[in-house]
């Protein structure tokens, strides 16, 4: 039976005990994996944001049309039922 000193091992693979003076750093592979995951998530998120932006534009347009209709109705009530005239007609 070997009675040597037990080595301190981390429960997480790849995270061993470092000697004094060594700096903890990510490997190139770990950084590339993180960059790939962020890119994948961004590519999934951008179409959803684009769809939401288009929906917001259509809602804004409907709101503006409603305001124009309300203004025309109020004008007609104040001017004996006549709608505003265009200067181009």
BELKALIN-V92505 format. One record per helix or strand. SS is the DSSP state (hx for helix, st for strand). FROM is the first residue (numbers start at 1). LEN is the number of residues. If there is no record, write none. Layout:
SS_FROM_LEN / SS_FROM_LEN
//
This chain:
hx_28_51
//
